[in-house]
């Protein structure tokens, strides 16, 4: 096959095309606006279908919003925190949260001595999920929280004075998140501060 205009024209065309495509790919990969959250027409957050592929950041036992002292015999829920994969990649590269970052906290019942009889506690059934969305353009206060009881596919935003919203604002170490409890990313921030 012969290219009209010869090899030089063909190479020039490829270089021009590469000049258009490569910068747009680079921009898409480093964009600070992820736009992965989906909302219903009533502005409820839709629970993403791919949360089983999200990145695990940390977990806790008894770190739920229950009152009273910790009871080792009845420790409360096991909480597992995950981050949407493109938000995680952005955080690893930049040391900060992108607009549209979604963090999921799943609450599981604790089980003691399941078969085979193990010491300690393991995750039981899912109790509820809480989604934390960081979006400086969409929300007054730059973030919102959504509760997803088991079986709920979309959720309205929690009010600003909800217990979890206030607690995150008071005690979250980075952008109202408990990064201090997320070993998968807390060291990235500490390394950048040194």
N, C-alpha and C positions, 0 to 999 in steps of 0.2 A: 504494500500500500504506500502510495506517495502522498505526502502532505503538501498541499498547494502553498507556495511561498517558501518552501524549503525548510531545512532543519532549524535555521535561525528563527524563523517566524514561529515555529512550533515551540521552541524553547522559550521564546519571549512570551507566548501565550500561557505556557505552563507557569512561568515565574509570576506573571500577572495574576493568574488564578490562585496560586499559592499565596500571594500577597493579600488577596481578599479573604481567603478561607482561613488561613492560619491565625491571623489576629482575632477573627470572630470566635474561633475555637478557644483560644487563650482567654478571651473575655468571658465566654460561657463558663469555663472551668473556674475562674477566679471571681465570678460575680458575687457581690455581697448580698444580693437579693435572691434568695433561694426559690421562693414562690412554690413550695411543695405542699403547703396546707391547702385543703379543699374545704369549702364552706357551702352549706345549703342556702336556699333562697331566703331563709329566716336568719341567716348569719350564724348558724350553728356550725361548729367544727365537726367534720366528718372523721371518724376514726380511720386512720390509714389501714389499708389491707395488708401492707407488707411489714408490719411491725416485728414479725419474727426474724427479719433480716437486719434489724437495727443493731447498733453497736452498744454493747454492755459497758456502762461506765462505773457502776458500783452497786452495792447492795447493803442492806442493813436488816437487823432483826429487832423488833420492838421500837422502831423509829417512826411509827405512825402517830396520828394526832390524838391518841388516847390520853386521858388524864391520869394522874397518880404516878407512883414510883414504878420502876421496872420490876417485874416479877419473873424470875427465872423459871418458875414452874409453868407460868402462862405468859410467854414473852410477847404476845401480840403478833402482828403481821410481819411477814418478811417482805421488804420492799426491794424491788429491782429497778434500777434506773438505766434507761437506754436513750441513745441519741440517733436521730435520723442520719443515715450514712453521708449524704452530701454536706450536712451541717458539721458532722464530725471531721470530714476531710478539710473543710474550710477552717475549722478550729485548729486542727493540727498544723496547717500551713500558716495561719495568721495569729494564733494565740488569743483570739476573741471570737465572739459569737456573730454569725451573719444574721442579717434580717431574715426572718422566716425559720430560724432554728426551732426545732421541735424536740423537747425532752419528755420522755414518757416514764412515769413512775407507776409500776404495777404492784398491787398489794396482793399477797398470797397468804392463805391461812398457814399456820405452822402445823407440822405433823411430827410427832415424836415416836420413835421406834417403829418405823415402817418395816416391812419385810424386804430384804433381810434385816434383822434387828440391828440397826445402827445406833450409835450413841448420838445424842444431840437432836437437832431439828432439821427437817427438810421442808421444801416448798410443798404445800398442799394445793387445794383448789384456788383459783383466781377469785378474789373478792371484789376488786374494783381497779380502775385505772384513773390516773390524773395526768393530763397533758399540760405542759408549760410551753407556750409559744412566745418567742421573742420576736417582736416586729415593731420597730421604732416608727414606722409610717402608719400602721393600721391602728395601733392602740394608744390611748392616752395612758401615760405611765409606761409605755414601750413594751408591755408584756400582758399576757392574759392566761388564765387557768381554766381548764375544762375538766369536769368529772364525768367518767364513763362507768356507771355500774355495769355489771356483767350483762351482756346482751344488748346494750345501748350502742347504736351505730353512729349517732351524732349527739352533740351536747351543746347547750347554751353556755356562754361565758359566765364564770362565777363573778359575783359582785366584788368590788374593790376592797370591801372590808371583811371578806371571808377569811377565816382563820389561816388557811394555807397561804393566801396572798400576803397577809400582814406578816406572817412568820418569815416568808421568803424575803420580803423587803427589809426586815430588821436583821436577819441573821445570814442571809446568803452572801458569800464572800465575793462573788463576781456576778454582776448583772442580776442580782436577786436569785442566783442559783447556788446550791450547796456544793460548789466545786470542791470545797474542802473535804468532801466525803466521796469524791469520784477519782479514785487512783488512776484511772485510764487517762485523765487529762489534767489533773491538778499539778503534776510535776512539769508539764509543758509550760504552764504559766509561771511557776516558780523558777524554772530554768531561764526564761526570758527576762525575769526581774533581776537576776543575779548579774 
